[in-house]
């Protein structure tokens, strides 16, 4: 896509808070991220992500094709460090990547974090997502730690 078309597409996209009506498109995108979910599961998850002072879900809404990306950010009050925000998930639709939606979503999350008293942003990304790592580095994030993640079903 040439720069003129890319610029026009970005102007036709707006970043806004997710709404219940976005659930089907968010579910489809969540599947592209590798976490399949139904529309009803996403509706319930959106409802549970409360309070809004601690969490935000932003969507990239393109005039020509609807929701093409989402980002979930939350505030992390930690004992060991200053208040920080964390990107819990970020995905842009296949075929829409590298056109600016991810950068705009990330900027919205950073603005939200600043307004909510956060001193830093963090993000975790699977070691196999090299393209995502480069994206975050281009936007000023630095790799500062490698760790293992553990999970236990309850």
Secondary structure, DSSP 8 states (H G I E B T S, - for coil): --HHHHHHHHHTEEEEE--GGGHHHHHHHHHHHT----HHHHHHHHHHS--TTTEEEEEEEETTTEEEEEEEEEEE--SSSS-EEEEEEEEE-TTSTTSSHHHHHHHHHHHHHHHTT-SEEEE---TT-HHHHHHHHHTT--------------
